[in-house]
Amino acid sequence: MLDVLLRDKTRKPGNPSIAAETVACVVALTCGEPPPGDTHWTGRSMAKTAGISLRSVQRIWQVHQLQPQRVRSFKRSRDPRFAEKIRCIQNSE
């Protein structure tokens, strides 16, 4: 009985790491266009698209210093009369 407890089990601890191809895919998707109808990628939508866990997506984004929720450009309005309103504002100046 004591021999069983002293025997060393040789196996890798924890889960296997994420493949480099999956990491590259997540980074490329994050830097590209967001899903249709969204303004940016969310962790959950990326996890579903990439087929990995939300926490894995968060780790990848942290390592690569990606913050898709921070948009550095002008957000396009979804208002169908947006162009008309801009012209009205420009004419009033």
Order of alpha helices (4+ residues) and beta strands (2+ residues): alpha-alpha-alpha-alpha-alpha
